[in-house]
Amino acid sequence: MRLLQFNNDGDVSLTEFFEDDIPEYAILSHRWEAGEVNFKDLTDGTSKGKAGYGKIQFCGEQARRDELEYFWVDTCCIDKSSSAELSEAINSMFRWYQKAARCYAYLSDVSIRKRKASDTSAECTWESAFRASKWFTRGWTLQELLAPRSVEFFSREGNGLGNKRTLEQQIHEITGIPATALREYPLSQFDVDERFSWAKRRQTTRAEDKAYSLFGIFDIQMPLLYGEGEAKAFQRLREAIDKPFKGPEKDLLRHLPYANEAPFNSYNRQHESTCHPDTRVDLLQEIYDWCEGHDKPCIFWLNGLAGTGKSTIARTIARKYSEQGHLGASFFFSRGVQDHYILDAISKNENIASQSLSDQWRQLILRPLSKLDSHNSQLCCILIIDALDECDNEDHIRTILQLLAESRLLRRVQLRVFLTSRPEIPIRHGICTIPQGEHQDFVLHNIQPSIVDHDISLFLEYNLGRIRQEWNLGANWPGEEVLRQLVLYACGLFIWAATACRFIREGRRFARKKLDTILKGSSSAITAPEKHLNEIYLTVLKHSISDYSDEEKEDACDMLKHTVGSIVVLLSPLSTSSLSRLLRLPKEEVDQTFEDLHAILDIPEDPTYPIRLHHPSFRDFVLSKDRCGDFSVNEEQAHHTLATGCIQLMSQTLKKDICEMHAPGSQASQVESSRIQKCLPPEVQYACLYWVQHLQQSGSWAYDGEETHRFLQAHLLHWLEALGWIGKTSEGIQAILSLEAHITATKSPNLHAFIYDTRRFAVYNRSAIEQAPLQLYCSALIFAPERSIVRRQFEGYIPTWIQMKPKVQADWSAALQTLDGHSMLVTSVAFSPDGKQVVSGSGDQTVRLWDAVTGVLQQTFKGHSDSVSLVAFSPDGKQVVSIPSTLKAKVFVFLAEVESNRVVVGSNIAGEPWLIY
């Protein structure tokens, strides 16, 4: 490593040091610009004549002030003419910045301008320039920000602006990098995809450097291959990252689906705030005491009305315990000792992700945690579940609450569950079934109004203060009286205050005008909180079309309802790009409609990321005619619009062999996800999954010869193929069943007959579609009955190379499907009372539970030491009983709970007590 130092005569010289002899040094972080001093300039004495010499002087003088003799500047301390030296330097760069005694970030595009004595407009005239600095957009400066213990920022004039800690909040807001990553928290604790997201919008001069600049972020060393291109460089980087964790363990973890946007610190949630300092003080302390105290209930339920700040509190708790390493989510992704327990569970049951909630909870959470008891005493783990009321399946809610209560069964591992929701009836009833001593409840909207108003005032003062600084709005803006008015209008709802601040921030230099709009549109009367929320939402909507003429406003309002109405009824979020294609609208028109709606919509800069509502209360508002007035959305019409868009999009895009695999035996599991995403982009996958649900919820009916019928006649096999590639065949069968129930044989006999035949065809061939989707056009068709409507409709798709076709029956037999799984003779079968499940016993000593509709294996019960002779459901369908074939002393009868997978064992002769496992 070469270091610079000033000689007595003021000239700069280079000295080379080897690893063990390197002295303390300062290091410069900057953007490369025209006229930089390189290694050759320094050695041949021409450096002083170049524009970049000023940076070298700055770094050296600042190092001297910090009592450091040596300093390092990348432009001239590396001989880039030597490829070997350049490769060594790039692979060492992160470590060099990490070991530097001081790091100076020189921002040439940020200036401290002189202020007149009379100028009292803003405290930080440089902050806007700091936020816009190109230093934050360059690829190499990412590691220069994260590697050093401290980074000190300087303006063009060399004036100090602050350091990484004092400017932490601004840096977080500019980059989206969590504060913990800025505080020397090990980068290995952050998910790989999250670390990649920090670099997503950064640029480098050479394409390959986008990947090379991330070596240190992932603790990777690789040879440089300039000329290989960006894609190849990232491919090699990914392979190097995955190398320590290849083989069967990684393959096993791939069986677990991952909800990318569910973690509190996911990329799409990076701008969602935590509690402002000095707010929610008493409540947060009560929660911390519960988390960390002994002999506390295992569940803390924070419930409150919409907009009262539940999610913000949950994020605050998550951030605190994530920094301490106690957030339960880290359990799933750590590569430490815990993982082999999870891997063991998956290896024993690769279908675990498709099984019941109870199976997943016990096998992937409780059992692995319980195995830590013996060597991880006093382990504390926090599990946070926010907005449980957003789960639209009441049975699932009840099951989730029952399972969460089982956290109490763990002994040395202290698992605490922090739960937030609105006080909806299913959740209240579910909580009531849990013994009182096992849950602690807090009603958020029962906090004293004066405390809530104080916290909202602090929140408004902080956020409006930032807007004041950014746009030089004057030291007295907005003033104490206006703040008091805003607190009054908020009526205890943090979502009102947050929406108002976003709306004002949108105005940028016209922020004053936006504030006046809110003040004029809000009522000072003391009314229900919902009315105040209505007013702020209406203010945002009205403002978004305020610049149009009266005639144009009507069209703008229709477009707003068309697009926003689609967003609020989407069954899974889509990006603006995907939404525009689904609605068949120009993307520019969608962007223009959303331009002034950032206060209510979370619109990512990247058009490929999904757009979301900032708060679910807006959905309730916009679907209510009484609350929303002329802007209200007809929910059924919105579903009809999406159903039509889905059908038309699928008709235009789906085709045979859409992934271009060519071979009929191509396995779905072997297709790269990147190929599937390219051939079946998000909006097409959405259409395939949800078109039937939108059709049902639109309240309209499908008839013979109409759009739905025509689509199925042309594209049924293409649709089933697409579902096979994305692993959603069972969902497709459920959609067919729903469609069959939605269409009457009397009004639409032809369509009803077609869908009935489709159901038989899809259920019979489910396994083949899941494994090799292109078999739809081969084995599935040629083995279908001769008079099958699907076979006759699509017979032209059978490949011409299949010359000899088998003799098949004329019609579908009574056999609906084959349930394949037992390894020996099946001895007993029974249907559940509601007909939705089937239980089977076998000579292989197992009892299996099946979905009677799709044929999917749901659970496998093991424990018998002999062949199973009899199985049966309890009258309520919640339990199954199984009896072995050999009835003698000490042979057990098994009773299993269908939902929980808990097995109760009892002796049939010895009269021993029942044991619960």
Summary of the structure (lengths in Angstrom):
residues: 917
radius of gyration: 32.0
end to end distance: 62.3
largest distance: 101.8
contacts: 2813
relative contact order: 0.04
helix: 49%
strand: 12%
